[in-house]
Amino acid sequence: MILSRTSEYALQALIYLAAQPNGTSVLNRDVARYLGVPAPYLAKILKDLVKHGLAVSHKGRGGGYAIHPAALGASIRTIVELTEGRDVFEGCLLGLKVCSDATACPVHHTWSPLKTGVLALLGKQTIGSMAEAVRAGRYRVAANRAPPTPKRRHRP
């Protein structure tokens, strides 16, 4: 299953923010630079994540974006549904308008059980657990990048 760039960037940004020390705000441009994504596009995504209560923004000196504690329990599936719409995981793999057990496309019966497993996996993986793995050095948020070490901006 391939996610849209918006979903990928939203997930990467949330994991990155969650991997920062508590109370740390990071500027949009620093997140964008680390992830290797366009800063204006990321700014729009971060604004939406704030609107949905997954990130917080601080203005002024020491400002930037930080993870909202509620986001730590959010799953990959939840984030993708927020960025792409609740029906993103519905529909036919081949894009047919009508596809069900009764009127199946050529891959329906093979894809259906796989899709169930993928959705279960996406529902189990949380932002908090992925951020913890990044902090522990087991994984990276961005390809070919060292673990996060931006200029930290602590809120007073």
SVG drawing of the C-alpha trace seen along z (x, -y; Angstrom):
<svg xmlns="http://www.w3.org/2000/svg" viewBox="-23 -37 47 52">
<polyline fill="none" stroke="black" stroke-width="0.4" points="0.0,0.0 1.5,-3.3 0.7,-6.4 0.4,-9.9 3.2,-12.4 1.0,-14.3 0.5,-11.2 4.2,-10.3 5.3,-13.8 2.7,-14.1 3.8,-10.8 7.5,-11.7 7.0,-15.1 4.9,-13.7 7.5,-11.0 10.3,-13.6 8.5,-15.9 7.7,-13.1 11.4,-12.0 12.4,-15.4 12.9,-16.0 9.8,-17.1 9.0,-20.8 11.1,-21.2 9.7,-23.2 11.2,-22.9 10.9,-25.4 9.2,-24.3 12.3,-24.9 14.4,-22.7 11.9,-19.9 11.7,-20.3 15.5,-20.4 15.9,-17.3 13.2,-15.4 14.3,-16.7 10.8,-18.0 9.6,-21.3 9.2,-23.7 6.0,-25.5 4.3,-22.1 5.3,-20.9 4.0,-24.1 0.6,-23.4 0.7,-19.8 1.8,-21.0 -1.0,-23.5 -3.5,-20.8 -1.9,-18.6 -2.3,-21.4 -5.9,-21.8 -6.5,-18.1 -4.9,-18.3 -1.8,-16.2 0.8,-19.0 1.0,-22.4 2.5,-25.6 4.2,-28.3 4.7,-31.8 7.5,-34.2 10.8,-33.6 11.3,-29.9 8.4,-29.1 8.0,-26.4 6.1,-23.1 5.9,-20.3 4.1,-17.1 0.8,-17.1 0.7,-14.4 -2.5,-13.0 -0.6,-12.3 1.6,-9.7 -1.2,-7.2 -2.3,-7.9 -1.8,-5.1 -0.5,-5.3 -4.0,-4.4 -5.5,-7.4 -3.0,-9.8 -3.6,-8.6 -7.3,-8.8 -7.0,-12.4 -4.8,-13.5 -6.5,-11.6 -10.1,-11.0 -11.8,-8.2 -12.6,-6.3 -8.9,-6.1 -8.8,-2.4 -12.1,-1.5 -12.6,-0.8 -11.1,1.5 -7.3,1.9 -7.7,1.6 -9.9,-1.5 -13.1,0.1 -16.3,-1.6 -18.0,1.6 -15.9,4.3 -17.2,6.7 -17.3,10.4 -20.3,10.6 -18.8,8.5 -15.1,9.0 -12.2,7.6 -9.4,10.0 -7.4,9.3 -10.2,8.9 -10.2,12.3 -6.4,12.2 -6.1,8.6 -8.9,8.7 -7.2,10.8 -3.9,9.0 -5.7,5.7 -7.2,6.8 -3.7,7.6 -2.2,4.4 -4.9,2.3 -4.4,4.2 -0.7,3.4 -1.3,-0.2 -3.7,-0.4 -1.1,1.0 1.8,-1.2 1.6,-4.4 3.5,-7.7 4.8,-7.2 6.2,-3.7 7.8,-4.7 9.4,-7.8 10.7,-5.7 12.4,-3.4 13.9,-6.4 15.2,-7.8 16.7,-4.4 18.6,-4.5 16.9,-1.4 15.3,-3.4 15.6,-6.7 12.8,-9.0 14.6,-10.3 16.7,-8.2 20.5,-8.7 20.1,-11.1 21.6,-10.9 19.2,-10.9 17.5,-14.2 19.8,-16.9 18.2,-20.3 18.8,-23.5 16.4,-22.9 14.1,-25.7 12.8,-25.1 9.6,-26.8 10.1,-28.8"/>
</svg>
